[in-house]
């Protein structure tokens, strides 16, 4: 008898200082704007997956500042039960859409899209109201 387990994933809240947060427009379903991220490969740490996914989708090298939170609602991803660990990261440079990203854009924190794919609106609301987002 096989076991059915949730799939591990990572998402990134990437900030470019003075410009805003990076979101990607998804190429594949479900459509919409989303945080960069994706599934963890076998043999890969969460941190390695986060750095890889950021590079694949935005062409940016990121510096992970730490784990923000893990989101595990079984209905957060309409495709499957997926548990995502969200990282906060910083980057510099100009993002360029690649891989699963149809486009990429920088959004000021006070002008994020109302509707985002998955539970990414909740993630960003949590982030914007957290100590991570307060002036240091």
Order of alpha helices (4+ residues) and beta strands (2+ residues): beta-beta-beta-beta-alpha-beta-beta-beta-alpha
